[in-house]
Amino acid sequence: MRTKHMMLSALGAGAAYLLRNKQARQKLMSQFQNFTNGSKSKQDTQTP
């Protein structure tokens, strides 16, 4: 229970930080887009 509470607190703090900091939010979104684009290209090359 305590671990779950700590994880939820950390998640809430991270969300609050991203809501207030536009640069951090944009950086995170660009990293996520690069990750998803990279995984798509890897799947395309693995398909016979």
MIDOSE-1310 file (N, C-alpha, C; in nm, 2 decimals, decimal comma, always signed):
residues 48
mrtk	+0,08/-0,12/+0,00/+0,00/+0,00/+0,00/+0,09/+0,13/+0,00; +0,19/+0,12/+0,08/+0,28/+0,24/+0,09/+0,35/+0,26/-0,05; +0,39/+0,16/-0,11/+0,46/+0,17/-0,24/+0,37/+0,23/-0,34; +0,24/+0,18/-0,34/+0,14/+0,23/-0,44/+0,12/+0,38/-0,41
hmml	+0,11/+0,42/-0,29/+0,09/+0,56/-0,26/+0,21/+0,65/-0,30; +0,33/+0,60/-0,28/+0,45/+0,67/-0,33/+0,45/+0,68/-0,48; +0,42/+0,58/-0,55/+0,41/+0,58/-0,70/+0,31/+0,68/-0,75; +0,19/+0,68/-0,69/+0,09/+0,78/-0,73/+0,13/+0,92/-0,70
salg	+0,20/+0,94/-0,59/+0,25/+1,08/-0,56/+0,35/+1,12/-0,66; +0,44/+1,03/-0,69/+0,55/+1,07/-0,79/+0,48/+1,10/-0,93; +0,38/+1,02/-0,97/+0,31/+1,04/-1,09/+0,24/+1,18/-1,09; +0,18/+1,21/-0,98/+0,11/+1,34/-0,97/+0,21/+1,45/-0,98
agaa	+0,32/+1,44/-0,91/+0,42/+1,55/-0,91/+0,48/+1,56/-1,05; +0,50/+1,46/-1,12/+0,55/+1,46/-1,26/+0,45/+1,53/-1,35; +0,32/+1,50/-1,34/+0,22/+1,56/-1,42/+0,21/+1,70/-1,39; +0,21/+1,74/-1,26/+0,21/+1,89/-1,23/+0,32/+1,96/-1,29
yllr	+0,44/+1,90/-1,29/+0,56/+1,96/-1,34/+0,54/+1,98/-1,49; +0,49/+1,88/-1,56/+0,48/+1,89/-1,71/+0,37/+2,00/-1,74; +0,27/+2,01/-1,66/+0,16/+2,11/-1,69/+0,22/+2,25/-1,67; +0,31/+2,27/-1,59/+0,37/+2,40/-1,56/+0,48/+2,44/-1,65
nkqa	+0,56/+2,34/-1,70/+0,68/+2,37/-1,78/+0,66/+2,33/-1,92; +0,64/+2,43/-2,01/+0,61/+2,40/-2,15/+0,73/+2,34/-2,22; +0,86/+2,38/-2,19/+0,97/+2,32/-2,26/+0,99/+2,17/-2,22; +0,97/+2,14/-2,10/+0,98/+2,00/-2,06/+0,88/+1,91/-2,13
rqkl	+0,76/+1,97/-2,14/+0,65/+1,90/-2,20/+0,68/+1,87/-2,35; +0,73/+1,98/-2,42/+0,76/+1,96/-2,56/+0,87/+1,86/-2,58; +0,98/+1,87/-2,49/+1,09/+1,77/-2,50/+1,04/+1,63/-2,48; +0,95/+1,61/-2,39/+0,90/+1,47/-2,36/+0,82/+1,42/-2,48
msqf	+0,74/+1,51/-2,54/+0,65/+1,47/-2,65/+0,74/+1,44/-2,77; +0,85/+1,52/-2,80/+0,93/+1,49/-2,91/+1,01/+1,36/-2,89; +1,05/+1,33/-2,77/+1,12/+1,20/-2,74/+1,02/+1,08/-2,76; +0,90/+1,10/-2,72/+0,80/+1,00/-2,73/+0,77/+0,97/-2,88
qnft	+0,76/+1,08/-2,96/+0,74/+1,06/-3,10/+0,85/+1,00/-3,17; +0,98/+1,03/-3,13/+1,10/+0,96/-3,19/+1,10/+0,82/-3,15; +1,06/+0,78/-3,03/+1,05/+0,65/-2,99/+0,95/+0,57/-3,07; +0,83/+0,62/-3,09/+0,73/+0,55/-3,16/+0,76/+0,54/-3,31
ngsk	+0,82/+0,64/-3,37/+0,87/+0,64/-3,51/+0,98/+0,54/-3,52; +1,07/+0,53/-3,43/+1,18/+0,43/-3,43/+1,13/+0,29/-3,42; +1,03/+0,26/-3,34/+0,98/+0,13/-3,33/+0,90/+0,09/-3,45; +0,83/+0,18/-3,52/+0,76/+0,15/-3,64/+0,86/+0,12/-3,75
skqd	+0,97/+0,19/-3,76/+1,07/+0,16/-3,87/+1,13/+0,02/-3,84; +1,15/-0,01/-3,72/+1,21/-0,14/-3,69/+1,11/-0,25/-3,73; +0,98/-0,23/-3,70/+0,89/-0,33/-3,74/+0,88/-0,35/-3,89; +0,89/-0,24/-3,96/+0,88/-0,24/-4,11/+1,00/-0,32/-4,17
tqtp	+1,12/-0,31/-4,11/+1,24/-0,38/-4,16/+1,23/-0,53/-4,12; +1,16/-0,57/-4,01/+1,16/-0,70/-3,97/+1,05/-0,78/-4,05; +0,96/-0,72/-4,11/+0,85/-0,78/-4,18/+0,91/-0,84/-4,31; +0,89/-0,97/-4,34/+0,94/-1,02/-4,47/+0,86/-0,98/-4,59
